[in-house]
């Protein structure tokens, strides 16, 4: 059973989301205060759902910073009543995998949780790909260079796989959004450029070419 950690200070909403997740056979642990969530970090959590604005002096950004210090891979979904592009970009910079604007449908949130759990934890045949000095382990979702691991977030790894499995193919920004974030993502394609920038920084030997006004291609 997968464990979902929900950080939400609106009690009625938290109870409703917990009910929906438990119907999908997830274990759901609810935190109404940021400090309680911080104290839990390091224990079993297969996915986090973080409300950005909480009632105490800890916010969702503080929590994800602490999560990423201990785990680069666990998926994180941000929720917020603020539909600001800057919030989405900041969340991505800190390592979130998705962003949902309030008010949202509980069914939509559960659908995103299901899709993310399948994508991150699906059982695949062990496969390794070499690119330049990088060894990419598809099964373990690990990238190494000369036996040293390169820490990638889930979105960074999914973007890398998209390019590695389709070398020399040009992708538009919309195609990258659909392949990495999914068809249910709504927002600016600026997040694509930001994700590519971060992947390039971590893996500078990737020969990622920008196609002006269109998208990117891996040579």
MARNU-749556 format. One record per residue (C-alpha): residue number from 1; residue in three letters; x, y, z. Coordinates in pm, 1 decimal. Each point is the difference from the previous one (the first is absolute). Layout:
N
R   k   r       px       py       pz
R NUM ALA        X        Y        Z
...
***
This chain:
219
R   k   r       px       py       pz
R   1 UNK      0.0      0.0      0.0
R   2 UNK    132.2    342.1    -97.4
R   3 UNK     13.2    270.2    266.5
R   4 UNK   -116.8    350.2    -94.8
R   5 UNK     89.5    289.1    231.6
R   6 UNK   -251.4    283.8    -23.9
R   7 UNK     89.9    338.8    148.4
R   8 UNK   -320.7    204.3      8.2
R   9 UNK   -130.2    236.7    269.4
R  10 UNK   -358.3     15.0   -132.8
R  11 UNK   -139.3   -285.8    209.6
R  12 UNK   -313.1    -66.6   -207.3
R  13 UNK    201.4    -15.5   -320.9
R  14 UNK    265.6   -219.0    161.8
R  15 UNK   -265.9   -246.9    121.9
R  16 UNK   -157.8    -12.2   -345.4
R  17 UNK    331.4    -60.6   -178.0
R  18 UNK     91.8   -265.8    256.9
R  19 UNK   -329.9   -176.8    -67.3
R  20 UNK     57.5      1.6   -376.0
R  21 UNK    357.2   -126.2     33.1
R  22 UNK    -99.9   -279.8    236.7
R  23 UNK   -265.8   -111.0   -250.1
R  24 UNK    289.1    -43.3   -244.8
R  25 UNK    172.6   -225.1    256.5
R  26 UNK    263.6    253.3    104.9
R  27 UNK    105.9     60.9    356.2
R  28 UNK    -44.5    372.3     60.8
R  29 UNK    175.4    185.3    282.1
R  30 UNK   -134.4    352.2     54.3
R  31 UNK    196.3    290.6    148.4
R  32 UNK   -181.1    324.1     76.9
R  33 UNK    314.3    179.0    119.9
R  34 UNK    327.7     44.6   -184.3
R  35 UNK    210.4    -84.0    305.8
R  36 UNK   -167.9   -339.2     35.1
R  37 UNK     81.5    -74.7   -363.8
R  38 UNK    362.6    105.3     50.4
R  39 UNK     30.4   -237.4    294.0
R  40 UNK   -129.1   -289.3   -212.9
R  41 UNK    247.3     45.6   -287.1
R  42 UNK    228.0   -302.7    -28.5
R  43 UNK   -275.9   -250.4     77.7
R  44 UNK   -203.4   -196.5   -255.6
R  45 UNK   -147.2    224.0   -269.1
R  46 UNK    -57.6   -100.5   -362.2
R  47 UNK   -148.4    335.9   -100.7
R  48 UNK    -51.8    339.8    165.9
R  49 UNK   -287.5    240.9    -63.5
R  50 UNK     96.4    342.9    133.5
R  51 UNK   -219.6    305.0     43.1
R  52 UNK    225.8    302.3    -47.3
R  53 UNK   -169.8    232.2    249.1
R  54 UNK    -48.7   -147.2    347.9
R  55 UNK   -134.8    148.4    322.3
R  56 UNK    326.7    -20.1    195.1
R  57 UNK    338.0    156.5    -79.6
R  58 UNK    105.6   -290.0   -225.2
R  59 UNK   -111.7     -5.0   -363.9
R  60 UNK     10.6   -259.2   -277.0
R  61 UNK    326.5    138.4   -137.7
R  62 UNK    169.3    -54.1    337.3
R  63 UNK   -123.5   -359.2      7.0
R  64 UNK    113.8    -94.4   -348.8
R  65 UNK    345.1    142.9     70.0
R  66 UNK     32.9   -239.3    292.8
R  67 UNK   -144.4   -290.9   -199.3
R  68 UNK    251.6     48.8   -279.9
R  69 UNK    289.8      2.3    246.7
R  70 UNK    -81.8   -362.6     77.5
R  71 UNK   -173.2   -128.0   -314.9
R  72 UNK     41.0    130.9   -354.6
R  73 UNK   -242.9   -250.1   -151.8
R  74 UNK   -319.2     -8.1    207.3
R  75 UNK   -275.4    172.3   -202.1
R  76 UNK   -142.5    328.9    128.8
R  77 UNK   -323.5    167.8   -109.2
R  78 UNK    -53.9    363.5     98.3
R  79 UNK   -348.1    142.3     53.6
R  80 UNK    -79.5    367.9     44.7
R  81 UNK   -279.2    252.7    -27.2
R  82 UNK    250.2    227.1   -176.3
R  83 UNK     10.5    -54.0   -376.3
R  84 UNK    323.2    189.2    -55.5
R  85 UNK    254.7   -110.2   -259.9
R  86 UNK    277.5    100.7    239.4
R  87 UNK   -132.5   -246.2    260.5
R  88 UNK      7.2   -282.2   -255.0
R  89 UNK    352.2     86.3   -111.1
R  90 UNK    122.8     20.5    359.4
R  91 UNK   -162.4   -333.1     78.9
R  92 UNK    172.4   -156.9   -297.5
R  93 UNK    331.3    153.8    100.4
R  94 UNK    -34.5   -158.5    343.1
R  95 UNK    -74.7   -340.9   -151.0
R  96 UNK   -379.0    -34.9    -17.0
R  97 UNK   -152.6   -229.5   -262.2
R  98 UNK   -343.1    155.3    -43.6
R  99 UNK   -206.0    305.1     99.2
R 100 UNK   -375.1     12.1     53.2
R 101 UNK   -191.5    325.6     50.7
R 102 UNK   -279.4     21.9    255.0
R 103 UNK   -287.5    -54.1    -16.9
R 104 UNK     55.7   -336.3   -162.0
R 105 UNK   -198.7   -318.8    -37.1
R 106 UNK    105.0   -279.3    238.0
R 107 UNK    -40.3   -239.7   -291.2
R 108 UNK    251.6    202.0   -202.6
R 109 UNK    250.7     -7.5    285.1
R 110 UNK    -41.3   -376.6     40.1
R 111 UNK     43.3    -45.7   -375.9
R 112 UNK    326.7    192.5     11.6
R 113 UNK    114.6   -202.8    299.6
R 114 UNK    -81.0   -325.6   -183.1
R 115 UNK    184.6    109.3   -313.1
R 116 UNK    305.1    110.3    195.3
R 117 UNK     15.8   -318.4    208.3
R 118 UNK    -17.1   -210.9   -317.8
R 119 UNK    266.6    206.4   -171.2
R 120 UNK    246.7      7.0    288.0
R 121 UNK    -49.7   -343.2    151.9
R 122 UNK   -101.8   -213.3   -297.5
R 123 UNK    190.7   -326.4    -42.8
R 124 UNK    209.6      6.5   -313.5
R 125 UNK    251.8   -239.2   -141.8
R 126 UNK    346.2    100.9    114.2
R 127 UNK    166.4    203.6   -268.6
R 128 UNK    304.6    222.5    -13.6
R 129 UNK     88.5    258.5   -260.6
R 130 UNK    337.9    161.3    -57.7
R 131 UNK     30.5    356.8   -124.4
R 132 UNK    340.2    165.3     -3.6
R 133 UNK    136.7    -67.3    352.5
R 134 UNK   -346.1    -48.4    148.3
R 135 UNK   -150.2   -335.6     98.4
R 136 UNK   -380.2     19.8     20.2
R 137 UNK   -172.5   -278.3    192.2
R 138 UNK   -362.6     -2.1   -115.4
R 139 UNK   -120.6   -244.5    265.5
R 140 UNK    160.3    171.3    298.0
R 141 UNK    -46.3    350.2   -148.6
R 142 UNK    361.2     82.0     80.4
R 143 UNK    260.2    186.1   -207.3
R 144 UNK    369.9    -38.1     71.2
R 145 UNK    315.3    151.6   -143.8
R 146 UNK    320.5   -192.7     73.0
R 147 UNK   -186.9   -187.0    278.0
R 148 UNK   -112.1    325.0    163.9
R 149 UNK   -376.5     45.2     20.2
R 150 UNK   -159.2    311.7   -149.2
R 151 UNK   -305.5     94.4    204.0
R 152 UNK   -299.7     63.2   -226.9
R 153 UNK   -358.8     80.1     92.1
R 154 UNK   -277.4   -210.8   -153.6
R 155 UNK    -80.6    263.9   -260.8
R 156 UNK    367.3     37.0    -93.4
R 157 UNK     34.2   -376.8    -39.4
R 158 UNK   -319.9    -23.7   -209.7
R 159 UNK    125.3    279.6   -225.9
R 160 UNK    335.2   -174.8    -35.9
R 161 UNK   -172.0   -327.1    -97.8
R 162 UNK   -212.7    178.7   -258.1
R 163 UNK    310.8    132.4   -174.9
R 164 UNK    215.9   -311.5     48.4
R 165 UNK   -267.0   -226.6   -148.1
R 166 UNK    -52.9    237.3   -293.3
R 167 UNK    344.0    126.3    -93.5
R 168 UNK      9.5    238.1   -297.1
R 169 UNK   -377.4     51.1     18.9
R 170 UNK   -123.5    355.9     43.2
R 171 UNK   -263.2     62.7    266.5
R 172 UNK   -213.7    310.5     27.7
R 173 UNK    -53.1    146.8    343.8
R 174 UNK   -362.1   -118.2     -7.6
R 175 UNK    111.6   -354.5    -81.7
R 176 UNK    244.8      8.4    291.0
R 177 UNK   -275.0    125.0    231.3
R 178 UNK   -230.3   -284.5   -106.6
R 179 UNK    268.2   -266.9     30.8
R 180 UNK    153.5    111.1    329.5
R 181 UNK   -279.6    178.2    188.5
R 182 UNK   -293.7   -176.9   -165.7
R 183 UNK   -301.5    114.5   -197.7
R 184 UNK   -168.8    133.9    313.0
R 185 UNK    264.2    268.8     59.7
R 186 UNK   -116.2    357.5    -41.5
R 187 UNK    251.1    281.7     12.6
R 188 UNK    270.2    182.3   -188.4
R 189 UNK    259.0   -187.9   -206.0
R 190 UNK    267.0    204.6    182.4
R 191 UNK     28.4   -293.8    239.4
R 192 UNK    150.4   -201.7   -288.0
R 193 UNK    284.9    245.9    -48.2
R 194 UNK     63.6      6.2    373.5
R 195 UNK      9.2   -381.3     20.9
R 196 UNK    235.2    -23.9   -298.5
R 197 UNK    227.6    258.8    159.5
R 198 UNK     20.5   -198.3    321.7
R 199 UNK     65.8   -326.4   -184.0
R 200 UNK    277.4    161.6   -201.2
R 201 UNK    157.0    132.7    318.1
R 202 UNK      6.8   -344.3    159.6
R 203 UNK    101.2   -182.3   -321.3
R 204 UNK    208.6    246.3   -205.4
R 205 UNK    111.6   -269.0   -247.4
R 206 UNK   -354.4    -37.5   -131.5
R 207 UNK      0.0    144.3   -350.0
R 208 UNK   -340.2    165.5     29.8
R 209 UNK    -67.3    240.0   -283.9
R 210 UNK   -257.1    276.8     29.3
R 211 UNK   -216.3     49.8   -309.0
R 212 UNK    -96.0    364.6     -9.9
R 213 UNK   -373.2     54.8     38.0
R 214 UNK    -69.4   -373.1     15.9
R 215 UNK    168.3   -220.7    259.5
R 216 UNK    301.7   -228.2     47.9
R 217 UNK    187.5   -293.2   -151.1
R 218 UNK    264.6   -236.1    143.7
R 219 UNK    284.6    -74.4   -240.1
***
